[in-house]
Amino acid sequence: MVIRVINRVVHILGDFRPGSLLETSSGAKLLVVSRRKGFHEKFIELISVVKDLNESIETVSISKALVVSEKTPEPGETVRPYNWPQTPGVYSPEGEVDLLHAKSGIPHLAVIGSTGVGKTTLVKYIVSDAAKRGFRVVVLDAHGEYGVVQKLGGVAGPPRIAICELSDQELLSLTGLIRVQSPIRMMRYIRYFVDAFCDLAKRINIGDIYKALHSCTEAMMMLDKLNPNQKMLDEQDNLKIEFVNSLINTAGKVTFNALREIVKRDEERVAATMMYLLWAADAAQLQLFNSEMPKIMAINLFETKNVFITSDVTLAVISFILRKLIEMREPSVVVIEEAARLTEDETAKRVIYLALAQARKFDVKLVLVSQKAAEYVQNTRIVAGRIQNVEYAKQIAALAPHMPGEIARLLPQLSVGEFVYIDRDVMPIRVIL
């Protein structure tokens, strides 16, 4: 029974589990955020307002709830557990939830919760909904859990990076040169190299890309020793000469001659640049040119040739995908798993924050999935499941417009499939399997 209502905060006589949703006799919906057992003097006045309850009472249970409906209850109303729909889906007290639409105008969404609370199931519903509504969908899958993409007619596979279509920024990310102090000179070397290598790929058939890259990087490091007019019997040596001719074609004779002199003086830096590129080629699944991007796709980041893949390849993939989607100018949804862990790296953090700021201008929505809170939640809507870490719970609850202290205490007590949605308001949602 409702015994007091102050603004959107309701005190209820009864023992109700935090996270449960109640419905009053007038139809108001209440999210239970905390409960307290025992008899306390401050409850005497509350209980006395309810008829016939001011007799001899030794112990009581008082539950505190937040009004999550337009209707506000009155003291004296009875309450009962809300009956959630049984059809699979994602629901709020108002019906099915449209997480692609933001009342607050913030397009991006952070999905946060401990392992096993239902984050992936929730995001699968978002992916399915987006695909059915005609959005382009890209999932950066860290755990291989998005088979739903193939059921929707999409494509799933390892990250395939088209080296001939990468921008300077993406090349810096892929090779890790973005972490090098003052990488401009090394960037120039790698740009000249990539342009020449891709020109070569248009002129001759390159079967094994990694093997060809290895030969061409050797040629780049010994430019001053190679004669472009020289004819060699060895296949790999001929490839080196062909690469040198491509370098002349793309850079021009004047720049080529300058590069030959630079290699003599800056041999160590040129060699290091080529090693960065070969490392990237070994870690990722490189290809020369990219075919048309599938409408729906999952990129399985764990399916790489190098089990110790760092965030560099992931950053290059994110940058490349976002640029392509922006160029297409089509409504899109990009899911990034392990986003909080990714942003622990300062370079990755800058890329993610830039994406949050720029992608919204082109109708690209980011869904950042993680087990813990990160600073980016201040720029997103939030769907939070059970969060066992108290500090993470406080960080998220601080963004709630009502009862942040109670929300912080609620989050660790949520059950599987129970979430709190923080947009312009606080709303409970349920994932029904």
C-alpha positions as CSV (number, residue, x, y, z in Angstrom):
1,M,0.0,0.0,0.0
2,V,1.2,3.5,-0.9
3,I,1.7,5.5,2.3
4,R,3.5,8.6,1.1
5,V,4.2,10.4,-2.2
6,I,6.8,13.3,-2.5
7,N,7.2,14.4,-6.1
8,R,8.3,11.2,-7.9
9,V,9.4,9.3,-4.8
10,V,6.9,6.9,-3.2
11,H,7.0,5.0,0.1
12,I,5.2,1.7,0.1
13,L,4.2,-0.5,3.0
14,G,5.4,-3.9,2.1
15,D,8.5,-5.9,1.3
16,F,9.3,-5.7,-2.4
17,R,12.5,-6.6,-4.1
18,P,14.6,-3.7,-5.5
19,G,14.3,-3.8,-9.3
20,S,10.8,-5.1,-9.3
21,L,8.1,-3.1,-11.0
22,L,4.7,-2.4,-9.3
23,E,1.4,-1.2,-10.5
24,T,-1.0,0.7,-8.3
25,S,-4.8,0.5,-8.3
26,S,-4.9,3.7,-10.3
27,G,-2.5,2.3,-13.0
28,A,0.7,4.2,-11.9
29,K,3.9,2.3,-12.4
30,L,6.6,2.2,-9.7
31,L,10.2,1.0,-9.8
32,V,11.3,-0.3,-6.4
33,V,14.8,1.0,-5.7
34,S,15.3,0.1,-2.1
35,R,13.6,-1.5,0.9
36,R,14.0,-1.4,4.7
37,K,12.8,-3.8,7.3
38,G,12.2,-3.1,11.0
39,F,10.2,-0.5,12.9
40,H,11.7,3.0,13.1
41,E,10.2,6.1,14.6
42,K,10.2,8.0,11.4
43,F,7.8,5.5,9.9
44,I,5.2,6.1,12.7
45,E,3.8,9.1,10.9
46,L,3.7,7.4,7.6
47,I,1.9,4.4,8.9
48,S,-0.6,6.4,10.9
49,V,-2.0,8.0,7.8
50,V,-3.3,4.6,6.7
51,K,-6.5,3.7,8.3
52,D,-6.5,0.8,10.9
53,L,-2.7,0.4,10.8
54,N,-1.8,2.5,13.8
55,E,-2.5,-0.3,16.3
56,S,0.2,-2.5,17.8
57,I,2.8,-3.0,15.1
58,E,6.3,-4.3,16.1
59,T,8.0,-4.5,12.7
60,V,7.2,-3.3,9.2
61,S,8.8,-3.3,5.8
62,I,9.0,0.0,3.9
63,S,9.9,0.0,0.2
64,K,11.0,3.1,-1.7
65,A,10.0,3.4,-5.3
66,L,10.4,5.9,-8.2
67,V,7.3,6.8,-10.3
68,V,8.1,5.7,-13.9
69,S,4.7,6.6,-15.5
70,E,3.0,9.8,-16.3
71,K,0.4,9.0,-13.6
72,T,1.3,9.6,-10.0
73,P,-0.3,7.5,-7.2
74,E,-2.1,8.8,-4.1
75,P,-1.6,7.6,-0.5
76,G,-3.8,4.6,0.3
77,E,-3.6,3.0,-3.2
78,T,-2.9,-0.7,-3.2
79,V,0.0,-2.1,-5.3
80,R,0.6,-5.4,-7.1
81,P,3.5,-6.8,-9.2
82,Y,3.4,-5.6,-12.8
83,N,2.7,-8.3,-15.4
84,W,5.4,-8.0,-18.1
85,P,4.6,-9.3,-21.6
86,Q,5.6,-12.9,-22.4
87,T,6.4,-12.3,-26.0
88,P,10.2,-12.2,-26.6
89,G,11.5,-8.6,-26.9
90,V,12.6,-5.5,-24.9
91,Y,9.9,-3.8,-22.9
92,S,9.3,-0.8,-20.7
93,P,6.1,-0.1,-18.8
94,E,5.0,1.8,-21.9
95,G,5.4,-1.2,-24.2
96,E,8.2,-2.3,-26.6
97,V,11.3,0.0,-26.3
98,D,12.7,1.8,-29.2
99,L,16.4,2.2,-28.2
100,L,17.2,3.6,-31.6
101,H,15.2,6.7,-30.8
102,A,16.3,9.1,-28.2
103,K,13.9,11.4,-26.3
104,S,16.9,13.5,-25.2
105,G,18.3,13.8,-28.8
106,I,21.4,11.9,-27.9
107,P,21.8,9.3,-30.6
108,H,24.5,7.1,-29.0
109,L,23.9,4.4,-26.4
110,A,26.1,2.7,-23.8
111,V,25.0,-0.8,-22.7
112,I,26.7,-1.6,-19.4
113,G,26.5,-4.6,-17.0
114,S,28.4,-7.5,-15.5
115,T,29.0,-10.7,-17.3
116,G,25.8,-12.8,-17.7
117,V,23.2,-10.1,-17.1
118,G,21.9,-10.1,-20.7
119,K,23.8,-7.4,-22.4
120,T,24.4,-9.4,-25.6
121,T,20.8,-10.5,-25.8
122,L,19.7,-6.9,-25.5
123,V,22.1,-5.7,-28.2
124,K,21.0,-8.5,-30.5
125,Y,17.5,-7.1,-30.3
126,I,18.9,-3.7,-31.1
127,V,20.8,-5.2,-34.1
128,S,17.7,-7.1,-35.3
129,D,15.5,-4.0,-35.0
130,A,18.0,-1.8,-36.8
131,A,18.3,-4.3,-39.7
132,K,14.6,-4.7,-40.1
133,R,14.2,-0.9,-40.2
134,G,16.7,-0.6,-43.0
135,F,19.8,0.7,-41.1
136,R,23.2,-0.4,-42.1
137,V,24.6,-2.4,-39.2
138,V,28.2,-3.1,-38.3
139,V,29.1,-5.1,-35.1
140,L,32.7,-5.2,-33.9
141,D,32.4,-8.6,-32.1
142,A,35.0,-9.3,-29.5
143,H,33.6,-12.7,-28.5
144,G,31.9,-14.3,-31.5
145,E,28.4,-14.0,-30.1
146,Y,26.5,-12.3,-33.0
147,G,25.4,-15.2,-35.1
148,V,22.1,-13.3,-35.5
149,V,23.9,-11.2,-38.1
150,Q,24.0,-14.2,-40.5
151,K,20.3,-15.0,-39.7
152,L,19.5,-11.5,-40.8
153,G,21.2,-12.1,-44.2
154,G,24.4,-10.4,-43.1
155,V,28.1,-11.4,-43.3
156,A,30.4,-12.4,-40.4
157,G,34.1,-12.8,-40.5
158,P,37.5,-11.6,-39.5
159,P,38.6,-8.0,-40.0
160,R,39.6,-7.5,-43.6
161,I,41.4,-4.2,-44.2
162,A,41.8,-2.9,-47.7
163,I,45.3,-1.3,-47.5
164,C,44.8,0.5,-50.8
165,E,41.7,2.4,-49.5
166,L,43.1,3.5,-46.1
167,S,43.5,7.2,-45.3
168,D,46.6,8.6,-43.6
169,Q,44.9,8.5,-40.2
170,E,43.9,4.9,-40.7
171,L,47.4,3.9,-41.8
172,L,48.8,5.5,-38.7
173,S,46.3,3.6,-36.5
174,L,46.9,0.3,-38.3
175,T,50.6,0.4,-38.0
176,G,50.8,1.9,-34.5
177,L,52.6,4.9,-35.8
178,I,49.9,7.0,-34.3
179,R,51.6,6.3,-30.9
180,V,55.0,7.5,-32.1
181,Q,56.0,11.1,-31.2
182,S,56.1,13.3,-34.4
183,P,55.3,10.5,-36.8
184,I,55.0,12.8,-39.9
185,R,58.2,11.7,-41.5
186,M,57.4,8.1,-41.0
187,M,53.9,8.7,-42.3
188,R,55.3,10.1,-45.5
189,Y,57.4,7.0,-46.1
190,I,54.5,4.7,-45.6
191,R,52.2,6.8,-47.8
192,Y,54.7,6.7,-50.6
193,F,55.1,3.0,-50.1
194,V,51.4,2.1,-50.0
195,D,50.6,4.2,-53.1
196,A,53.4,2.5,-55.1
197,F,52.4,-1.0,-53.8
198,C,48.8,-0.4,-54.9
199,D,49.8,0.9,-58.3
200,L,51.9,-2.3,-58.6
201,A,48.8,-4.4,-57.7
202,K,46.9,-2.8,-60.6
203,R,49.7,-3.7,-63.1
204,I,50.5,-7.2,-62.1
205,N,48.8,-10.1,-60.3
206,I,49.7,-10.3,-56.7
207,G,48.9,-13.7,-55.2
208,D,50.3,-13.7,-51.7
209,I,49.9,-10.2,-50.4
210,Y,52.1,-10.7,-47.3
211,K,54.9,-12.2,-49.4
212,A,54.7,-9.4,-51.9
213,L,54.7,-6.8,-49.1
214,H,57.8,-8.3,-47.6
215,S,59.7,-8.1,-50.9
216,C,58.5,-4.5,-51.6
217,T,59.5,-3.3,-48.1
218,E,62.9,-4.7,-48.7
219,A,63.0,-2.8,-51.9
220,M,62.0,0.4,-50.1
221,M,64.8,0.0,-47.6
222,M,67.4,-0.4,-50.4
223,L,66.2,2.2,-52.9
224,D,69.7,3.6,-53.3
225,K,71.0,0.2,-54.4
226,L,68.3,-0.7,-57.0
227,N,68.4,0.2,-60.6
228,P,64.9,0.6,-62.0
229,N,66.1,-0.5,-65.5
230,Q,67.8,-3.6,-64.2
231,K,66.4,-7.0,-65.3
232,M,66.6,-9.8,-62.8
233,L,66.0,-13.6,-63.2
234,D,64.7,-14.1,-59.7
235,E,61.0,-13.6,-59.3
236,Q,61.2,-11.7,-56.0
237,D,64.0,-9.5,-57.4
238,N,61.9,-8.7,-60.4
239,L,59.0,-7.8,-58.1
240,K,61.3,-5.3,-56.3
241,I,62.2,-3.7,-59.6
242,E,58.6,-3.5,-60.6
243,F,57.8,-1.9,-57.2
244,V,60.6,0.7,-57.8
245,N,59.0,1.6,-61.2
246,S,55.6,1.9,-59.5
247,L,57.2,4.3,-56.9
248,I,58.5,6.4,-59.8
249,N,55.1,6.5,-61.4
250,T,53.2,7.5,-58.2
251,A,55.8,9.8,-56.6
252,G,57.4,11.3,-59.6
253,K,61.1,11.1,-60.6
254,V,62.1,14.1,-58.6
255,T,60.6,12.8,-55.4
256,F,61.9,9.3,-56.1
257,N,65.4,10.6,-56.4
258,A,64.9,12.5,-53.1
259,L,63.7,9.4,-51.5
260,R,66.8,7.5,-52.6
261,E,68.9,10.1,-50.8
262,I,66.7,10.1,-47.7
263,V,67.1,6.3,-47.4
264,K,70.8,6.7,-47.2
265,R,70.6,9.3,-44.4
266,D,67.5,7.9,-42.6
267,E,67.9,4.2,-43.1
268,E,66.9,3.3,-39.5
269,R,63.7,5.2,-39.5
270,V,62.7,3.9,-43.0
271,A,63.4,0.3,-41.8
272,A,61.3,0.9,-38.6
273,T,58.4,2.2,-40.7
274,M,58.5,-0.9,-42.9
275,M,58.6,-3.2,-39.9
276,Y,55.5,-1.5,-38.5
277,L,53.7,-2.1,-41.7
278,L,54.7,-5.8,-41.9
279,W,53.6,-6.2,-38.3
280,A,50.2,-4.8,-39.2
281,A,49.9,-7.1,-42.2
282,D,50.7,-10.1,-40.0
283,A,48.2,-9.1,-37.3
284,A,45.3,-8.3,-39.6
285,Q,43.7,-9.9,-42.7
286,L,44.9,-7.5,-45.3
287,Q,43.5,-7.2,-48.8
288,L,44.3,-4.9,-51.6
289,F,40.9,-3.4,-52.4
290,N,37.6,-3.5,-50.6
291,S,34.5,-5.0,-52.2
292,E,31.2,-3.3,-51.5
293,M,30.4,-3.2,-47.7
294,P,27.6,-5.6,-46.8
295,K,24.4,-4.0,-45.5
296,I,24.7,-6.0,-42.3
297,M,28.1,-7.3,-41.0
298,A,29.8,-8.6,-37.9
299,I,33.6,-8.2,-37.7
300,N,35.0,-10.9,-35.4
301,L,38.0,-9.3,-33.9
302,F,39.2,-12.5,-32.2
303,E,39.6,-14.1,-35.7
304,T,43.1,-12.7,-36.4
305,K,46.3,-14.3,-37.5
306,N,47.9,-12.9,-34.3
307,V,46.3,-14.0,-31.0
308,F,48.0,-11.1,-29.3
309,I,46.3,-8.4,-31.4
310,T,46.4,-5.0,-29.7
311,S,43.9,-2.2,-30.2
312,D,45.8,-0.8,-33.2
313,V,44.0,-3.0,-35.7
314,T,40.7,-2.4,-33.9
315,L,41.3,1.3,-34.2
316,A,42.0,1.1,-37.9
317,V,38.9,-1.0,-38.4
318,I,36.7,1.5,-36.4
319,S,38.1,4.5,-38.3
320,F,37.8,2.8,-41.7
321,I,34.2,1.6,-41.0
322,L,33.0,5.0,-39.7
323,R,34.5,6.9,-42.6
324,K,32.9,4.5,-45.1
325,L,29.5,4.9,-43.4
326,I,29.8,8.7,-43.3
327,E,30.7,8.7,-47.0
328,M,27.6,6.6,-47.7
329,R,25.4,9.0,-45.8
330,E,22.9,6.3,-44.8
331,P,21.3,5.7,-41.4
332,S,23.7,3.3,-39.6
333,V,24.3,1.5,-36.3
334,V,27.8,0.5,-35.2
335,V,28.2,-1.8,-32.2
336,I,31.5,-1.7,-30.4
337,E,32.1,-4.4,-27.8
338,E,34.6,-4.0,-24.9
339,A,34.4,-0.2,-25.5
340,A,35.5,0.7,-21.9
341,R,38.5,-1.5,-22.1
342,L,39.4,-0.1,-25.5
343,T,39.3,3.5,-24.2
344,E,41.8,2.7,-21.5
345,D,44.3,3.4,-24.2
346,E,44.6,7.1,-24.7
347,T,44.9,6.9,-28.5
348,A,41.8,4.7,-28.7
349,K,40.0,7.0,-26.4
350,R,40.6,10.0,-28.7
351,V,39.3,8.0,-31.7
352,I,36.1,6.9,-29.8
353,Y,35.4,10.4,-28.5
354,L,35.9,11.9,-32.0
355,A,33.5,9.3,-33.4
356,L,30.9,10.2,-30.7
357,A,31.1,13.9,-31.6
358,Q,31.2,13.5,-35.4
359,A,29.1,10.5,-36.3
360,R,25.9,12.0,-35.0
361,K,26.0,14.6,-37.8
362,F,25.7,11.8,-40.4
363,D,23.0,9.7,-38.7
364,V,25.5,7.1,-37.5
365,K,24.6,5.8,-34.0
366,L,27.2,4.1,-31.8
367,V,26.3,1.3,-29.3
368,L,29.1,1.0,-26.8
369,V,29.0,-2.3,-24.9
370,S,31.1,-2.9,-21.8
371,Q,31.2,-4.4,-18.3
372,K,32.1,-1.2,-16.6
373,A,31.5,2.6,-16.9
374,A,33.8,4.9,-18.7
375,E,33.9,8.6,-19.3
376,Y,32.1,8.4,-22.6
377,V,28.8,7.6,-20.7
378,Q,28.4,11.4,-20.3
379,N,27.9,11.6,-24.0
380,T,25.4,8.7,-24.4
381,R,22.2,7.4,-23.2
382,I,22.6,4.5,-20.8
383,V,21.2,1.0,-20.4
384,A,22.6,-0.4,-17.2
385,G,22.1,-4.0,-16.0
386,R,23.5,-5.4,-12.8
387,I,26.8,-3.8,-11.9
388,Q,28.5,-5.4,-9.0
389,N,31.3,-2.8,-8.7
390,V,29.9,-0.1,-6.4
391,E,32.1,2.7,-7.9
392,Y,30.9,1.9,-11.4
393,A,27.3,1.9,-10.2
394,K,27.8,5.4,-8.6
395,Q,29.3,6.8,-11.7
396,I,26.4,5.7,-13.8
397,A,23.7,6.7,-11.2
398,A,25.2,10.2,-11.0
399,L,23.8,10.8,-14.4
400,A,20.2,9.8,-13.4
401,P,17.8,12.8,-13.2
402,H,16.1,11.3,-10.0
403,M,17.3,9.6,-6.9
404,P,20.9,8.9,-8.0
405,G,21.9,7.5,-4.6
406,E,19.0,5.0,-4.6
407,I,19.8,4.1,-8.3
408,A,23.4,3.4,-7.3
409,R,22.2,1.0,-4.6
410,L,19.7,-0.6,-7.0
411,L,22.1,-1.5,-9.8
412,P,24.0,-4.2,-7.9
413,Q,20.7,-5.8,-7.0
414,L,19.2,-6.2,-10.5
415,S,18.4,-9.7,-11.8
416,V,19.3,-11.2,-15.2
417,G,17.3,-9.4,-17.9
418,E,16.5,-6.4,-15.8
419,F,17.9,-3.0,-16.9
420,V,17.6,0.7,-16.0
421,Y,17.3,3.0,-19.0
422,I,18.6,6.5,-18.4
423,D,17.7,8.9,-21.2
424,R,15.8,12.1,-20.4
425,D,14.2,10.1,-17.5
426,V,14.8,6.8,-15.6
427,M,12.9,3.8,-17.0
428,P,13.0,0.1,-16.1
429,I,13.3,-2.2,-19.1
430,R,13.1,-6.0,-19.4
431,V,14.6,-8.4,-21.9
432,I,12.1,-11.2,-22.4
433,L,13.6,-14.3,-24.0
